[in-house]
């Protein structure tokens, strides 16, 4: 069985790490570079930095924040938010990122996925999907909807359909965030994660709802995720990647234990 990855997420607004519940009610969680370095020391396999208001505000990614954070890291570093062209992606890579995450821009122009991959490789292209279940649908999971602009607007496409197209166009990974679970610490949406994992052949990163070790074990098992991302439990001292991995290893989940 492949090793499961634990990813620490930094949602950044105005140069500061923030965290909310279901994409709203944001509170300050510190400096990006400081938080990223701490999470890496504590055993995170990767760091993801998401400039969460860049697209909504119509601006580019905060490259100075990316550069400062990259200099503090020794683990893979993925950056998303405000990347609307291959040139934008190039600037983020030049600032120190190892991967880029694209969301709204990829939906507006799906060829962007292949354009970035052609220059930097598919492994460097992560397509992020903000998803919300449709309670009125016959199958709320299979008919879950894709949202854009920081989760503000539905795009009229199902999550599974878009994940398949993203893979076909050259995405190396899918970062799936359940808006229903985000920030609740009540558990990942394992049913939705499994539906996407079964639909594509590339790794799926589960995001939204992490609160306990059992939640991670559940999404790796029942949810069929290849990696799991969390923010709140790491930022506010509920757990560390090191202690989380130690507990997961005891329960039989294959993880890379920090030295």
N, C-alpha and C positions, 0 to 999 in steps of 0.2 A: 504494500500500500504506500502511495506517495505521502511524503511528509506534508502535514498541514501547516499553513503559515498563519501567524498572528500579526496583524497589522494595526499600528496605532495611527489614528486619524487626527489631523489638526484642521479644524474648520476656522478659517481666518477671515476676519472682518476688520477693515481699517488698520491692518498690520498687527492685530492681536488675535490670539486664539480665543474662540468663543464656543459655547455649547448651549443648545436649546432643546426643546421638546417638539417633535413633529415640525421642525424647521422654523419655529418661532420662539419668543421669550428667551432671547439670547443673554447669556451672562459671561463675564470675562473669565478666561481660564489661563491667562499668562502670555509670555513672549514665545513666538514660534520657535526660534532657534534654541532657546533654553528648554522648552518642553520636548522638542524633537530629540535633542541630545540625551535628555533624561530617559525618554522612552527607549532609545536605542541601547543605552547602558543597561537598562532593566530587562532587556531580552527581546524587544520587538524585532521581528524578521524584516519588516519594511516600515517606512513612514510615508503616509499620504498627506499632502497639504492641499486643501481645497479653498481657493479664494471664492467664498460662497456668494459674494454680491457682485463680482466682476461682470458677469453676463447681464444681470438685471440693471446694473448701472452703466452698461455700454462701454466699459473700459477694458484695458489690457490687464494681464496678471501683474501683481506687484513684484517686479523682478528683483528689487533690492531685498525684499523679504525672502524670496526664493534663494538668492545667492547667500545671504547670511545664514539661512537654515542649512543649506547644502554643505557649507564649510564646517558645520558642527557634527556632520554625520559620517558614519562608516558602514551604513546599511543602505540597501536600495531605497531611492527617494522618488516618489511619484507626485506630480503637481497637476492640478486641474483648476479651471475657472478662468474665463476670459480668453481662452485659446480658440481663435476663430479662423486661423489659416495655418498653412505649413510654415510660414515665416514666424508666426507667433510661437509655434511649437519649437522652432529652431532657437529662438531667443530664450525660451525656458530651458532647453537642453544646455545652451551656452551658459546659463546662470547656474547650472549644476545638477539639474534633474536627470534621473536615469530613465524615467517614463513620463508620459503625459496622459492625463485623463480628459477626455472630451465628452460633452454631453449635448447641450442645446445646439452647438454648432454642427455636430455630426448629424443631427436630425434635420437641420436646415439644408445641409449639403453633405450627404453620405459619402461622396467621393473624397472628402477630407480624410477619412480613415485610411484609404489606400495611399493618398498623397503623403501623409506623414510616414506610413509604413514603408513606402518606397525609399525614403531617405534614411530612416533610422531603424527599420526592422519592425515586424509586426509585434515582437515582444515588448516594444517600447510604447505601444498604443493600447490604452485601456479605454473602453467605452463605458461611461458611467450611465446608469439608468435609474432615475428616480421614479419609483413605482407606488401606486396606490390601488388597493383592491376596489373593484366595482361591486358594491353591495347589492345593486339591482340586477346584476347579470345572472344568467342561468348558472354560470360557473365563475364565481368571483375571483378564483385564483387564475385560471387559464385566460380570463378576460380582464385581468388587472391592467390598468392604464398607465401609459408613460406620461410624466409631467416634465415641464421645462421651466427655465427662468427661476432656478432655485426652488422648484416645487410649487410655483405659483400658478401654472397654467397647464391643463391637459392638452395633449397634442393630437388625440384621436387615433392613437395606435396602441395595440396591445404589447405588453412587455415581451412575451415569448416571440412574437413576430419580429419585433425590432432586434432582439438579441440574435436571432438567426441571421437577419440581414447584416448586422454588424460583423458577425463572424465571416460571412461570405465576402464582405468587403475588406477583410484583412485585420480585424481587431485581434489582439493577442490575448486579451482578458476582458471579462465583463465585471464591472463593479455595480452590484445590485443593491440599492438602498430602498428598504421598505419605509415609506413615509408614515405608514400606520404605526410602525414600531419604533421609529426614530426617537432616541432619547428617553424612552420609557423604562428601560432596563427590565422589561417584562419578557424578553426573549426574542430571538430572531423569527422572521416569518419563514419557517422551515418548508411549508407547503409551496410557497412561491419560489423560494430558492431552489427547491428540488425540481420544480417545473422548468425553470430556466436551465439548470444543470443538465437535465435530461434532454433538452432541446438543442444544446450546442456541444461541440467537442473541445472547446477551449475552457481554461479555468474560470470559475465563477467565484467572486469575492462577495461574501454575505456582509451586509451592513444594516444597522438599525435594530436596536433592542437589546444589546448585550448587557447583562447584569450579573450573571453568575457563571461559574465554571460549567455547570450543567447546560447552560444555554449554548456554550461553544461546542460541547460534546454533542448536543442535539443537532446543531446545524451542520456539523461535520458528518454525522451519521444520517439521521433522517432527512436533513436538508441537502446532503450530497455536495456541500461546498468544498472548494479546494483551499480556501482561505477565509478568514473572518476578521472583520475590521471593527474596532471599537474606539470610543473617544471618552465618554463621561467616566467610565470606571477607571481609566488610566489617569486622566487629568486630575480627578478629585480624590485620588488615593484609595479608592475602593479595592483595587488590586494592581499588580504589576504584571507585565508579560512573563517575567521569570516565575512568579508564584503560580500564575495561570497555567503555564506550560508544565510545571512540575505536577500539578493536580491532574491535568489532562493525560500526561504520561502514565500516571498511576492507574487511570481508568482505561488505558489501552489505546489512546489516540496517538498516532505517530507524529511527534513534533521534534523540532531541533532544540535541544536544551542548551541554554547559554553556558559558557565556560565559567 
